[in-house]
């Protein structure tokens, strides 16, 4: 009765022994001599691992590593970076001034449009000059010297160039040792026009109404003949380069319409360095200035006239055009005197640019529709620009001010298109007409000035 229990106990002991040896084998070295005792060194053999009867399951899976760092997008503006740091420093020391300007430019000057005429007299009753303020009788040498009736010589003193609108923007930056100012200004092109339309309109109406009565008297009414009440307009010409009187005058006579246009456009830029203000703080002080300046004056002068010539000569159209593009550039120097306090600032800034004038002048003419002739002239000459700027500025706070100003600009010895036309004529060699117009280019120099007011605001960062 006890043998079965003894056999079961022995079998259990054997199984436990085998299991414990397998467990130890799982964590024993993979190779090497036995860990306890051993044979002499000369008889030691490499340790061989024998596969166990029972093998434990093994898991070689590596668990995932959790990354808790989330990278954010870089900032668009970082003052620690070099470019952003530079721009931040410039902005913190700068101010911007924006202004609206309205200036008037000097007209080309009075005088006859065309060549001068000698021997003009003052006539009664008001002592007016014949041909200028009082119609005068002239002959039409394109029509065999027959009378053209009464005519007036158009004058250019009605070409107005006042009240040209414009803008100016200035950026100022406070620097070590002074200030830097960059400015740009520009005006809309200002046009002055003289127009005489429907010159013979009243005469055409008169001829139509009185045609029967004139025919009964054997008179033919010609609307192309100017009357004292409705005169024609005539552009006088020189004869072979010589100024003539009324008796020998060659002229372009217009009995339909005549239009004269003058256009001027002024713009430019400045870069000025100003020294530190002498006597800093409130009160009176001044600063020397120096820098560079560019100023452009682009002008055009055009004449368009139409004549039907009456019943004896063919209709004709005359077109004359002259342009000048003046480019002034060079170094600039001056001074700024100012008086300031916490409430307002008064300043005056006279300065002079002494440099060059690189200009291009062109003239084209097509008198009587016979063909166009053109001339081009380019030259680099001495040029200067003098400007006085005066400002009265009212401070609302440290960041914002409004102001009003006045500017005067003077440019001596420049070329203007109205003075570059040579109104000449030569005898006609074909015998078909009395003369041939020869309108070419003749460069002349004059002075130019512009002046006006401005109104604007200053923004400080």
C-alpha positions as CSV (number, residue, x, y, z in Angstrom):
1,X,0.0,0.0,0.0
2,X,3.0,2.3,0.5
3,X,4.8,1.6,-2.8
4,X,2.6,3.6,-5.1
5,X,3.1,6.7,-2.9
6,X,6.9,6.2,-2.9
7,X,6.9,5.9,-6.7
8,X,4.9,9.1,-7.1
9,X,7.1,11.0,-4.7
10,X,10.3,9.8,-6.6
11,X,8.8,10.8,-10.0
12,X,7.9,14.3,-8.7
13,X,11.4,14.8,-7.3
14,X,12.9,13.9,-10.7
15,X,10.7,16.4,-12.6
16,X,11.4,19.2,-10.1
17,X,15.1,18.6,-10.5
18,X,14.9,18.7,-14.3
19,X,12.8,22.0,-14.2
20,X,15.3,23.7,-11.8
21,X,18.2,22.8,-14.0
22,X,16.5,24.2,-17.0
23,X,15.7,27.4,-15.2
24,X,19.3,27.8,-14.2
25,X,20.4,27.1,-17.8
26,X,18.3,30.0,-19.1
27,X,20.4,32.5,-17.1
28,X,23.8,30.8,-17.2
29,X,26.7,32.0,-19.5
30,X,26.5,30.9,-23.1
31,X,30.0,29.6,-23.1
32,X,32.9,29.1,-20.8
33,X,34.1,26.7,-18.1
34,X,31.8,25.3,-15.4
35,X,31.2,27.8,-12.6
36,X,31.8,25.4,-9.7
37,X,34.9,23.3,-9.3
38,X,36.5,21.8,-12.4
39,X,39.1,19.5,-13.8
40,X,42.8,20.4,-14.0
41,X,43.8,23.1,-16.5
42,X,45.3,20.6,-18.9
43,X,42.1,18.7,-19.3
44,X,39.6,21.6,-19.4
45,X,37.4,21.5,-22.5
46,X,35.2,24.3,-24.0
47,X,31.8,24.3,-22.3
48,X,29.1,23.1,-24.6
49,X,25.5,24.0,-23.9
50,X,23.1,21.2,-24.5
51,X,19.5,22.0,-25.4
52,X,17.2,21.5,-22.5
53,X,14.2,19.4,-22.6
54,X,11.9,22.2,-21.6
55,X,12.4,25.8,-23.1
56,X,10.8,28.9,-21.7
57,X,9.2,31.3,-24.3
58,X,11.2,34.4,-25.1
59,X,9.9,37.9,-26.3
60,X,12.3,40.0,-28.5
61,X,9.8,42.9,-29.1
62,X,11.2,46.4,-28.2
63,X,8.5,48.7,-26.8
64,X,8.1,52.1,-28.6
65,X,9.8,55.2,-27.3
66,X,7.3,58.1,-26.6
67,X,8.6,61.5,-27.8
68,X,6.9,64.2,-25.7
69,X,8.8,67.2,-27.5
70,X,6.7,69.1,-30.0
71,X,8.6,71.5,-32.3
72,X,6.9,74.9,-32.8
73,X,7.1,77.1,-36.0
74,X,9.8,79.8,-36.0
75,X,8.6,83.4,-35.3
76,X,8.2,85.7,-38.3
77,X,9.8,88.6,-36.4
78,X,12.6,87.9,-34.0
79,X,14.6,90.9,-32.8
80,X,17.5,88.7,-31.9
81,X,18.2,88.0,-35.5
82,X,20.6,90.5,-37.2
83,X,18.2,91.8,-39.9
84,X,15.2,92.2,-37.6
85,X,17.5,93.8,-35.0
86,X,18.8,96.3,-37.6
87,X,15.3,97.2,-38.8
88,X,14.0,97.6,-35.3
89,X,16.8,100.0,-34.4
90,X,16.2,102.1,-37.6
91,X,12.4,102.2,-37.0
92,X,12.8,103.2,-33.4
93,X,14.9,106.2,-34.5
94,X,12.9,107.3,-37.5
95,X,10.0,109.5,-38.5
96,X,7.9,109.9,-41.7
97,X,6.5,113.2,-43.1
98,X,3.8,113.1,-45.8
99,X,2.6,116.3,-47.4
100,X,0.4,117.7,-50.2
101,X,1.8,120.5,-52.2
102,X,0.3,123.1,-54.6
103,X,3.0,125.0,-56.6
104,X,2.9,127.5,-59.4
105,X,5.6,127.3,-62.1
106,X,6.9,130.2,-64.1
107,X,5.2,130.7,-67.5
108,X,7.4,130.8,-70.7
109,X,6.9,134.6,-70.7
110,X,4.9,137.0,-72.8
111,X,5.6,137.9,-76.4
112,X,4.5,137.0,-79.8
113,X,4.1,133.4,-80.8
114,X,6.3,133.3,-83.8
115,X,9.0,135.7,-85.0
116,X,9.0,139.4,-83.8
117,X,7.7,142.0,-86.2
118,X,9.5,145.3,-86.7
119,X,7.8,148.7,-87.0
120,X,4.6,148.0,-85.1
121,X,2.9,151.3,-84.0
122,X,0.7,152.4,-81.2
123,X,-2.8,153.2,-82.5
124,X,-5.6,155.4,-81.2
125,X,-7.8,155.7,-79.3
126,X,-6.3,153.7,-76.5
127,X,-2.7,153.7,-77.7
128,X,-2.8,149.9,-78.3
129,X,-0.1,148.1,-80.3
130,X,-1.1,147.2,-83.7
131,X,-1.2,143.4,-84.3
132,X,-1.0,142.6,-80.6
133,X,-3.9,144.4,-78.9
134,X,-5.4,145.9,-82.0
135,X,-6.1,144.0,-85.3
136,X,-3.9,145.0,-88.2
137,X,-4.2,144.4,-92.0
138,X,-1.7,142.0,-93.5
139,X,-1.2,140.3,-96.9
140,X,-1.2,136.6,-97.5
141,X,2.0,135.9,-99.4
142,X,0.9,132.3,-99.9
143,X,-1.9,133.7,-102.1
144,X,0.1,136.0,-104.3
145,X,0.3,138.8,-101.8
146,X,-3.5,139.4,-101.7
147,X,-5.0,140.8,-98.6
148,X,-5.8,138.5,-95.7
149,X,-7.8,141.2,-94.0
150,X,-7.4,142.0,-90.4
151,X,-5.3,139.7,-88.1
152,X,-3.8,139.5,-84.6
153,X,-0.5,138.0,-83.6
154,X,-1.2,135.4,-80.8
155,X,0.6,136.1,-77.5
156,X,2.0,133.5,-75.1
157,X,1.4,135.5,-71.9
158,X,-1.9,133.6,-71.4
159,X,-0.2,130.2,-70.9
160,X,-0.8,129.7,-67.2
161,X,1.1,127.1,-65.2
162,X,-0.2,127.9,-61.7
163,X,-1.6,125.6,-59.0
164,X,0.1,122.3,-60.0
165,X,-0.8,119.6,-57.4
166,X,1.9,117.3,-56.0
167,X,3.1,115.2,-53.1
168,X,6.3,114.9,-51.1
169,X,7.4,112.1,-48.7
170,X,10.3,112.3,-46.4
171,X,11.9,109.6,-44.2
172,X,14.2,110.9,-41.4
173,X,16.5,108.7,-39.3
174,X,18.4,109.8,-36.2
175,X,22.0,108.6,-36.5
176,X,25.1,108.9,-34.3
177,X,26.4,112.4,-34.9
178,X,23.4,113.7,-36.9
179,X,20.3,113.0,-39.0
180,X,19.6,111.4,-42.4
181,X,16.7,112.6,-44.5
182,X,15.5,110.9,-47.7
183,X,12.8,112.6,-49.7
184,X,10.9,112.3,-53.0
185,X,8.5,114.8,-54.5
186,X,6.5,114.9,-57.7
187,X,3.9,117.1,-59.4
188,X,1.1,116.2,-61.8
189,X,1.8,117.6,-65.3
190,X,0.4,121.2,-65.5
191,X,-0.9,122.3,-68.9
192,X,-1.6,125.8,-70.1
193,X,-3.7,126.3,-73.2
194,X,-4.6,129.1,-75.6
195,X,-7.4,128.2,-77.9
196,X,-9.2,130.1,-80.7
197,X,-11.9,128.0,-82.2
198,X,-14.4,128.8,-85.0
199,X,-12.5,131.9,-86.0
200,X,-14.4,132.6,-89.2
201,X,-17.8,131.4,-87.8
202,X,-19.4,134.8,-87.6
203,X,-18.0,135.7,-91.1
204,X,-19.4,132.5,-92.6
205,X,-22.8,133.3,-91.2
206,X,-22.6,136.9,-92.4
207,X,-21.7,135.8,-95.9
208,X,-24.6,133.4,-96.1
209,X,-27.1,136.0,-94.9
210,X,-25.9,138.8,-97.1
211,X,-25.0,136.7,-100.2
212,X,-27.9,138.0,-102.3
213,X,-27.3,141.6,-101.5
214,X,-23.5,141.3,-102.1
215,X,-24.2,139.6,-105.5
216,X,-26.5,142.5,-106.5
217,X,-23.6,144.8,-105.9
218,X,-21.1,142.5,-107.6
219,X,-19.3,141.7,-104.4
220,X,-18.1,138.3,-103.3
221,X,-18.0,137.8,-99.6
222,X,-15.0,135.7,-98.6
223,X,-15.2,134.3,-95.1
224,X,-11.4,133.8,-95.1
225,X,-10.8,137.5,-95.0
226,X,-10.5,138.8,-91.5
227,X,-12.6,141.7,-90.2
228,X,-11.8,144.2,-87.5
229,X,-14.5,142.5,-85.3
230,X,-13.6,138.9,-86.3
231,X,-9.9,138.9,-87.2
232,X,-7.8,136.0,-88.2
233,X,-4.7,134.9,-86.3
234,X,-1.2,134.9,-87.9
235,X,2.1,133.5,-86.8
236,X,4.8,135.8,-88.2
237,X,8.0,134.4,-89.8
238,X,11.4,135.8,-90.5
239,X,12.5,136.1,-94.1
240,X,15.9,134.4,-94.7
241,X,16.6,134.8,-91.0
242,X,15.8,138.6,-91.0
243,X,13.0,140.2,-89.0
244,X,10.7,142.1,-91.3
245,X,7.9,144.7,-91.1
246,X,4.3,144.4,-92.0
247,X,4.8,145.3,-95.6
248,X,7.1,142.3,-96.3
249,X,5.8,140.0,-93.7
250,X,5.6,136.2,-94.3
251,X,3.2,134.5,-91.9
252,X,1.1,131.4,-91.4
253,X,-2.6,132.6,-91.3
254,X,-5.3,130.6,-89.6
255,X,-8.9,131.3,-90.3
256,X,-10.4,128.1,-88.7
257,X,-8.7,127.4,-85.4
258,X,-5.5,127.8,-83.6
259,X,-4.4,126.0,-80.4
260,X,-1.2,126.5,-78.4
261,X,-0.3,124.2,-75.4
262,X,2.4,124.3,-72.8
263,X,2.9,121.4,-70.4
264,X,5.4,121.2,-67.5
265,X,6.1,118.4,-65.0
266,X,8.6,118.7,-62.1
267,X,9.8,115.9,-59.8
268,X,13.0,114.8,-58.0
269,X,14.6,113.4,-54.9
270,X,17.1,114.4,-52.2
271,X,19.4,112.7,-49.7
272,X,20.6,115.0,-46.9
273,X,22.9,114.4,-43.9
274,X,22.5,117.0,-41.1
275,X,24.9,117.5,-38.3
276,X,23.9,117.4,-34.7
277,X,22.0,120.5,-33.7
278,X,24.1,123.2,-32.2
279,X,22.6,124.4,-28.9
280,X,20.6,121.2,-28.4
281,X,17.3,121.2,-26.6
282,X,14.6,123.9,-26.8
283,X,15.3,127.3,-28.3
284,X,17.2,128.5,-31.4
285,X,19.7,126.3,-33.1
286,X,21.0,125.3,-36.5
287,X,22.5,122.3,-38.4
288,X,24.8,122.1,-41.4
289,X,23.7,119.9,-44.2
290,X,25.2,118.2,-47.2
291,X,24.0,115.5,-49.6
292,X,22.9,114.7,-53.1
293,X,20.0,116.0,-55.3
294,X,18.3,115.0,-58.5
295,X,15.6,117.3,-60.1
296,X,13.8,116.7,-63.4
297,X,11.9,119.3,-65.4
298,X,10.1,117.9,-68.5
299,X,8.2,120.3,-70.8
300,X,6.4,120.3,-74.1
301,X,5.2,123.1,-76.3
302,X,2.8,122.5,-79.2
303,X,1.0,124.5,-81.9
304,X,-1.8,123.2,-84.0
305,X,-3.5,125.5,-86.6
306,X,-6.1,125.0,-89.3
307,X,-6.9,127.2,-92.3
308,X,-9.3,126.6,-95.2
309,X,-7.7,129.4,-97.2
310,X,-11.0,130.7,-98.5
311,X,-11.9,130.1,-102.1
312,X,-8.5,130.7,-103.7
313,X,-6.0,128.4,-102.0
314,X,-6.0,124.9,-100.6
315,X,-6.8,124.1,-97.0
316,X,-3.8,123.4,-94.8
317,X,-2.9,122.3,-91.3
318,X,0.2,123.3,-89.4
319,X,1.7,121.3,-86.5
320,X,4.8,122.4,-84.5
321,X,6.1,120.6,-81.4
322,X,9.1,121.2,-79.1
323,X,10.2,119.3,-76.0
324,X,13.0,119.6,-73.5
325,X,13.9,117.1,-70.7
326,X,16.2,118.7,-68.1
327,X,18.0,116.5,-65.6
328,X,19.8,118.3,-62.8
329,X,22.0,116.3,-60.4
330,X,25.0,116.9,-58.1
331,X,26.1,117.5,-54.6
332,X,24.1,119.8,-52.3
333,X,25.0,122.0,-49.3
334,X,23.1,124.3,-47.0
335,X,22.0,125.0,-43.5
336,X,18.8,124.5,-41.3
337,X,17.9,127.1,-38.7
338,X,15.2,126.1,-36.3
339,X,13.4,127.2,-33.1
340,X,11.6,124.6,-31.2
341,X,9.8,123.8,-27.9
342,X,7.4,121.2,-26.8
343,X,4.5,122.8,-28.6
344,X,5.8,123.9,-32.0
345,X,8.8,124.1,-34.3
346,X,9.7,126.8,-36.8
347,X,12.5,126.1,-39.4
348,X,14.1,127.5,-42.5
349,X,16.3,125.3,-44.8
350,X,18.1,127.1,-47.6
351,X,20.3,124.9,-49.8
352,X,22.1,124.9,-53.2
353,X,22.9,122.1,-55.6
354,X,25.9,122.8,-57.8
355,X,26.2,120.1,-60.5
356,X,25.2,119.3,-64.0
357,X,22.3,119.6,-66.4
358,X,22.0,116.7,-68.8
359,X,19.2,117.8,-71.2
360,X,17.7,116.7,-74.4
361,X,15.8,119.1,-76.7
362,X,13.8,118.1,-79.8
363,X,11.8,120.1,-82.3
364,X,9.5,118.8,-85.1
365,X,7.5,120.9,-87.6
366,X,5.0,120.2,-90.3
367,X,3.9,123.7,-91.6
368,X,1.2,123.7,-94.3
369,X,1.1,119.9,-94.1
370,X,4.0,119.7,-96.6
371,X,6.1,117.3,-94.5
372,X,7.8,117.0,-91.1
373,X,11.3,118.0,-90.3
374,X,12.9,117.1,-86.9
375,X,15.9,118.2,-84.9
376,X,17.5,116.7,-81.8
377,X,20.0,118.3,-79.5
378,X,21.6,116.8,-76.4
379,X,24.2,118.5,-74.1
380,X,25.6,118.2,-70.6
381,X,26.1,121.6,-69.1
382,X,26.6,123.2,-65.7
383,X,23.4,123.4,-63.7
384,X,22.3,124.5,-60.3
385,X,19.1,124.3,-58.2
386,X,18.5,126.7,-55.3
387,X,15.6,126.0,-52.9
388,X,14.3,127.6,-49.7
389,X,12.0,125.6,-47.5
390,X,10.1,127.1,-44.5
391,X,8.0,125.0,-42.1
392,X,5.7,125.7,-39.1
393,X,5.0,122.5,-37.2
394,X,2.6,122.0,-34.3
395,X,3.1,119.1,-31.9
396,X,0.1,117.2,-30.7
397,X,2.2,114.7,-28.8
398,X,5.6,113.1,-29.1
399,X,4.4,110.8,-31.9
400,X,2.3,113.1,-34.2
401,X,2.5,116.7,-35.6
402,X,0.9,118.7,-38.3
403,X,2.6,121.5,-40.2
404,X,2.3,124.0,-43.1
405,X,5.2,125.1,-45.3
406,X,6.3,127.3,-48.2
407,X,8.9,126.5,-50.8
408,X,10.7,128.6,-53.4
409,X,12.9,126.9,-56.1
410,X,15.1,128.8,-58.6
411,X,16.9,127.2,-61.6
412,X,18.9,129.6,-63.7
413,X,20.0,129.1,-67.3
414,X,17.9,126.2,-68.6
415,X,16.4,125.4,-71.9
416,X,12.6,125.6,-72.3
417,X,10.7,124.4,-75.4
418,X,8.9,127.6,-76.3
419,X,12.2,129.4,-76.8
420,X,13.8,126.7,-79.0
421,X,11.8,127.3,-82.2
422,X,13.2,129.3,-85.0
423,X,10.3,130.7,-87.1
424,X,11.9,131.3,-90.5
425,X,10.9,131.3,-94.2
426,X,12.8,131.2,-97.5
427,X,11.7,132.3,-100.9
428,X,9.9,129.6,-102.9
429,X,12.0,128.5,-105.8
430,X,9.1,126.7,-107.6
431,X,7.2,130.0,-108.1
432,X,4.0,128.4,-106.9
433,X,3.9,130.3,-103.6
434,X,5.7,133.4,-102.3
435,X,7.7,131.5,-99.6
436,X,8.4,128.2,-98.0
437,X,8.2,127.9,-94.2
438,X,11.5,126.8,-92.6
439,X,10.8,126.1,-89.0
440,X,13.8,124.6,-87.2
441,X,15.5,124.3,-83.8
442,X,17.3,127.2,-82.1
443,X,18.5,126.5,-78.6
444,X,18.1,129.3,-76.1
445,X,18.4,129.6,-72.3
446,X,16.2,131.3,-69.7
447,X,15.5,131.1,-66.0
448,X,12.9,129.0,-64.3
449,X,11.2,129.3,-60.9
450,X,8.5,127.4,-58.9
451,X,6.9,128.2,-55.6
452,X,4.0,127.2,-53.5
453,X,2.5,126.0,-50.2
454,X,2.4,122.5,-48.6
455,X,0.4,120.9,-45.8
456,X,1.2,117.7,-44.1
457,X,1.8,115.5,-41.0
458,X,4.7,113.9,-39.2
459,X,4.6,110.4,-37.7
460,X,7.3,109.4,-35.2
461,X,8.0,105.8,-34.2
